[in-house]
Amino acid sequence: MILRFFIAVCALTGLLLQPALALETTARSALVIDYNTGTVLLSKNADVPMPPASMSKLMTLNLIFEALDDGRLSMDDTFRVSAKASQKGGSKMFVREGARVRIEDLIRGVIVQSGNDACIVLAEGLSGTEAEFAKRMTQRALELGMTTSNFVNATGWPDPGQEMSAADLVFLATRLIEKFPQYYGFFSEESFTWENIVQNNRNPLLGLGIGADGLKTGHTEEAGYGLVGSAVRDGRRIIFMIGGLDSALARSTEAERIARWAFREFEMKTLFKADEPVDSANVWLGATKSVEMALTNDIELLLPLESLNEITAHYTYIDPIEAPIRAGQKLGELIIAVPGSDPMHFPLSALTSVEAGGFSERISAAADILLRRIRTATSGG
């Protein structure tokens, strides 16, 4: 049996135009992902811990949503407002000391109004003290795989021990969208009124017509201006974080620019269909002389429109393949290379079964080998 390793290369022409250009951002750190595919569209210092400011309130909300989900809390439960909570500075819901406030109202106070007081009421109500709640925040973050997060308070109030990375914030935002859809609608509320005080949502992307529906802004002197956002357009959702901007205007401008870029410059493409022949391989000692190979699943990728003609695909397999061969048996791999990404590998499988050949096929194979040897000897090879 003579084996040869076969590699075929096919250019995916007609799909893209020019090499993709990485987007430059003035943010100190940034991460943009496509929610449906998990594709990273932009990354800058994404794993570097930084002060998260009020964006860390997303972790406070995660613990509250988990408590609601497992029945420890209900939306109509109430927590008492402590002196510490009512006197906390910064952004406020303006809850009064001694009052009892519904969980739902506190959640809206955190999300829409970024209320530090509301965060402390929730933290004390669930864990007794804000410090104990912060310990649970850190513990839960580690359990979820958020290895660059540490919390010392529930609000994001400046503290050297309070830190998160862009990667952890985007992971957390993804979790809130995926695990708690029943509460996610609060993030798109444009205003919330408490005690006759109307406050608008601090998310500058809501209402711009780009499909934005969350999540949270943040600002301290050390952290700069940041935002964890998400938007949906034509069935595609993006989730992103930008941090370290020098003004609220720079934050809103950069967030909108990045969101529009992510929707405009990337598109889902079906490159190959399942069960459609990609190539055929020769069969050794089989009832038939060849077998067609195909993919078991469609290959759909989110691709940068400006580099489509730089994408290549090739497939590898051993040729010939010895019978018997069963339908669905892996025979090789299709490898797709996209500029700026690691090669992606997809199995190639036999479309049909091939039984082992009978006596005549084996005689024919033996004759082929003998003929090749005679030709080799005659040519002096």
C-alpha positions in Angstrom: 0.0 0.0 0.0 1.4 3.4 -1.0 0.3 6.2 1.2 0.7 9.9 0.5 -0.3 12.9 2.7 -2.6 15.0 0.5 -3.0 18.8 1.0 -5.4 20.8 -1.1 -5.6 24.5 -1.0 -8.6 26.5 -2.1 -8.8 30.3 -1.9 -12.2 31.6 -0.6 -12.4 34.2 -3.4 -15.4 36.5 -3.7 -15.9 36.7 0.1 -13.7 39.6 1.2 -12.0 42.6 -0.3 -8.8 43.8 1.6 -6.9 42.9 4.8 -8.8 44.0 7.9 -7.5 47.1 9.7 -7.5 46.9 13.5 -9.6 49.7 15.0 -7.6 52.2 17.1 -9.2 53.4 20.3 -8.3 56.1 22.7 -9.6 54.0 25.6 -7.0 52.8 28.1 -8.5 49.3 28.0 -11.1 47.9 25.7 -12.8 44.6 24.7 -15.5 44.0 22.1 -17.0 40.6 21.4 -19.7 39.2 19.2 -22.2 37.5 21.6 -23.5 34.9 19.3 -20.1 33.5 18.2 -17.8 34.6 21.0 -15.5 36.2 18.4 -13.2 38.9 19.8 -13.5 41.9 17.5 -11.2 44.3 19.5 -8.9 43.8 22.5 -6.7 46.3 24.2 -5.2 45.6 27.7 -8.3 43.4 28.2 -6.7 41.3 31.0 -5.1 44.2 32.9 -6.9 44.9 36.3 -8.1 48.4 36.7 -10.4 50.5 39.0 -13.9 49.6 37.7 -15.7 52.4 39.4 -19.5 52.0 39.2 -19.2 49.2 36.6 -18.4 46.9 39.5 -22.1 47.4 40.5 -22.8 44.7 37.8 -21.3 42.2 40.3 -23.5 43.5 43.0 -26.5 42.9 40.7 -25.3 39.5 39.8 -25.4 38.4 43.4 -28.9 39.9 43.8 -30.1 38.2 40.6 -28.8 34.9 41.8 -30.6 35.3 45.2 -33.8 36.1 43.3 -33.3 33.1 41.0 -32.8 30.6 43.7 -35.7 31.9 45.9 -33.7 33.5 48.7 -35.3 36.9 47.7 -38.4 38.0 45.8 -38.9 41.3 44.1 -41.5 42.4 46.7 -39.2 41.8 49.7 -38.0 44.9 51.4 -34.7 45.9 53.0 -34.3 48.6 55.7 -32.1 51.6 54.8 -29.3 52.1 57.3 -27.6 55.4 58.3 -24.5 54.3 56.3 -26.6 53.8 53.2 -28.6 57.0 53.4 -25.5 59.1 54.0 -23.3 57.6 51.3 -22.0 60.2 48.8 -21.7 60.1 45.1 -24.5 59.0 42.8 -27.6 58.4 44.9 -31.1 56.9 44.7 -32.0 59.2 47.7 -33.4 56.5 50.0 -34.3 57.7 53.5 -32.8 56.2 56.7 -35.2 53.8 58.4 -37.4 53.4 55.3 -38.0 49.9 53.9 -37.6 49.7 50.1 -38.6 47.0 47.7 -35.9 44.9 46.1 -37.3 45.8 42.6 -37.0 49.5 43.4 -33.5 49.1 44.7 -32.4 47.2 41.6 -33.8 50.0 39.4 -32.0 52.5 41.7 -28.7 50.7 41.1 -29.1 50.2 37.3 -30.8 53.5 36.2 -29.6 55.9 38.9 -26.3 54.2 39.8 -27.3 54.6 43.4 -24.5 53.9 45.8 -27.0 54.1 48.6 -29.2 51.4 46.9 -26.1 49.1 46.5 -25.4 49.4 50.2 -29.0 48.6 51.2 -28.9 45.5 49.0 -25.5 44.4 50.4 -26.5 44.9 54.0 -29.8 43.2 53.5 -28.3 40.1 51.9 -25.1 39.7 53.9 -25.4 41.8 57.0 -22.6 44.2 56.2 -21.2 45.7 53.0 -17.8 44.3 53.9 -19.2 40.7 54.1 -21.1 41.2 50.9 -17.9 42.4 49.1 -16.1 39.2 50.3 -18.9 37.2 48.7 -18.5 39.2 45.5 -14.8 38.3 45.3 -15.5 34.7 46.2 -18.2 34.4 43.6 -16.1 36.1 41.0 -13.4 33.5 41.5 -16.0 30.7 41.3 -17.1 32.1 37.9 -13.5 32.3 36.6 -13.1 36.0 36.9 -9.5 35.9 38.1 -8.7 39.6 37.8 -11.5 40.8 40.0 -11.4 41.8 43.7 -14.0 43.8 45.7 -13.9 45.7 48.9 -17.3 47.4 48.5 -20.6 47.0 46.7 -20.5 50.4 44.9 -17.3 50.8 43.1 -16.2 53.6 45.5 -12.5 54.3 45.0 -10.3 51.9 46.8 -6.9 50.3 45.9 -8.4 46.9 46.5 -11.3 47.3 44.1 -10.3 46.1 40.6 -11.6 44.3 37.5 -10.4 43.8 34.0 -12.2 44.5 30.7 -12.3 40.7 30.1 -14.0 40.1 33.5 -16.5 42.9 32.9 -17.5 41.6 29.5 -17.8 38.1 30.9 -20.0 39.4 33.6 -22.2 41.4 31.2 -22.5 38.3 29.1 -23.6 36.3 32.1 -26.3 38.8 33.1 -27.7 38.8 29.6 -27.6 35.0 29.2 -28.6 33.9 32.7 -31.1 36.6 33.8 -33.1 37.7 30.8 -36.1 38.3 33.1 -34.2 41.2 34.8 -32.2 42.5 31.9 -34.9 44.8 30.7 -34.2 47.1 33.6 -30.9 48.1 31.9 -32.8 49.8 29.0 -35.0 51.9 31.2 -34.3 55.5 30.2 -35.4 57.0 33.6 -36.5 56.1 37.1 -38.4 58.2 39.6 -38.0 57.8 43.4 -39.4 60.1 46.0 -40.5 62.4 43.2 -36.9 62.7 42.0 -36.6 61.8 38.3 -33.1 60.6 37.2 -32.1 59.6 33.7 -30.2 56.5 32.8 -26.5 57.3 32.6 -25.9 55.1 29.6 -25.3 57.5 26.7 -26.1 54.9 24.0 -29.7 54.4 24.9 -32.0 56.2 22.4 -29.3 56.6 19.7 -31.0 54.1 17.4 -28.1 51.7 17.4 -29.9 48.9 19.3 -28.2 49.6 22.7 -30.0 48.1 25.6 -27.4 48.1 28.5 -25.4 48.0 30.7 -23.5 50.3 33.0 -21.3 53.4 33.1 -18.6 54.2 35.6 -16.4 57.1 36.6 -13.8 58.0 39.2 -10.8 60.3 39.0 -8.4 57.3 39.0 -10.5 55.1 36.7 -11.5 57.8 34.2 -14.7 57.3 32.3 -15.8 53.8 31.4 -18.8 51.9 30.0 -19.9 48.3 29.7 -22.4 48.2 26.9 -24.4 45.9 24.7 -26.4 46.4 21.5 -28.4 44.3 19.1 -28.9 44.8 15.4 -30.4 42.4 12.8 -30.1 39.5 15.3 -26.5 40.2 16.2 -25.5 41.2 19.7 -22.2 42.8 20.6 -20.9 43.3 24.2 -18.1 45.7 24.9 -16.2 47.5 27.6 -14.1 50.7 27.3 -12.3 52.3 30.1 -9.9 55.1 31.0 -11.5 57.8 28.8 -10.8 61.4 29.9 -14.4 62.8 29.8 -18.0 61.8 29.6 -18.1 63.1 26.0 -15.1 61.1 25.0 -16.8 58.0 26.6 -20.1 58.4 24.7 -18.4 59.3 21.4 -16.0 56.3 21.6 -18.7 53.9 22.7 -20.9 54.9 19.8 -18.1 54.7 17.3 -17.0 51.2 18.5 -20.6 49.9 18.4 -21.3 51.2 14.9 -17.9 49.8 13.7 -18.6 46.4 15.1 -21.9 46.1 13.3 -20.7 47.7 10.1 -17.4 46.0 9.5 -18.2 42.4 10.4 -20.7 40.0 8.9 -21.8 36.4 9.3 -20.8 34.2 6.3 -21.6 30.6 5.6 -18.4 29.3 4.1 -19.4 25.6 3.8 -22.6 23.6 4.1 -22.9 20.3 6.0 -23.1 17.1 4.0 -22.0 18.7 0.7 -19.0 17.0 -0.8 -15.7 19.0 -0.3 -13.4 16.5 -2.0 -13.1 12.8 -2.7 -10.3 10.5 -1.6 -9.0 7.3 -3.2 -9.9 4.1 -1.5 -7.5 1.2 -1.0 -8.9 -2.3 -1.3 -12.5 -1.1 -1.3 -15.7 -2.0 -3.2 -15.5 1.4 -4.8 -12.4 3.3 -5.8 -13.2 6.6 -4.1 -15.2 8.1 -1.2 -16.6 11.7 -0.9 -15.8 13.7 2.1 -18.0 16.4 3.7 -18.4 18.5 6.9 -20.9 17.3 9.5 -22.0 20.9 10.3 -22.3 24.2 8.5 -19.3 26.5 8.9 -20.6 29.9 9.7 -18.0 32.5 10.8 -18.2 36.2 11.7 -15.7 37.8 9.4 -14.2 41.2 8.9 -15.6 42.5 5.6 -12.4 44.3 4.7 -10.2 41.2 4.6 -12.4 38.5 3.0 -10.1 37.9 0.1 -7.3 37.1 2.6 -9.1 34.1 4.0 -7.9 30.7 2.8 -8.9 27.1 3.4 -7.1 23.8 2.8 -7.9 20.3 3.7 -5.6 17.4 4.7 -6.0 13.7 4.6 -4.1 10.4 3.9 -4.6 9.2 0.4 -5.5 6.4 -0.4 -7.7 5.4 2.6 -8.0 1.7 3.4 -11.4 0.1 3.3 -13.7 -0.6 5.1 -14.8 2.9 5.7 -18.0 3.8 7.6 -20.2 6.8 6.9 -19.3 9.6 9.3 -15.8 8.3 9.9 -13.3 11.1 10.2 -10.9 11.1 7.3 -9.2 14.4 7.5 -9.5 18.1 8.4 -10.6 21.3 6.8 -8.4 24.2 8.0 -9.5 27.8 7.6 -7.1 30.7 8.1 -8.5 34.1 8.9 -6.0 37.0 9.1 -5.2 37.9 12.7 -6.7 34.7 14.1 -5.4 31.2 14.9 -6.2 28.6 12.2 -9.6 26.8 12.7 -9.9 23.1 12.3 -13.0 21.2 11.2 -13.3 17.4 10.7 -13.9 16.0 7.2 -16.0 12.8 7.3 -16.9 10.1 4.8 -20.3 10.8 3.2 -21.0 7.1 2.6 -19.7 3.7 3.7 -17.3 1.7 1.6 -17.1 -2.0 2.2 -13.9 -3.9 1.8 -13.4 -5.2 -1.7 -13.6 -8.9 -2.7 -11.1 -11.1 -4.5 -11.1 -9.3 -7.8 -10.4 -5.9 -6.1 -7.5 -7.4 -4.2 -6.0 -9.0 -7.4 -6.4 -5.6 -9.1 -4.6 -3.8 -6.3 -1.8 -6.3 -6.3 -1.4 -5.9 -10.0 -1.2 -2.1 -9.6 1.6 -2.5 -7.0 3.5 -4.9 -9.2 3.2 -2.5 -12.2 4.5 0.4 -10.2 7.5 -1.6 -9.0 8.3 -2.7 -12.6 8.1 1.0 -13.8 10.3 2.1 -10.9 12.9 -0.6 -11.7 12.8 0.2 -15.4 13.3 3.9 -14.9 16.2 3.2 -12.5 14.5 4.9 -9.6 
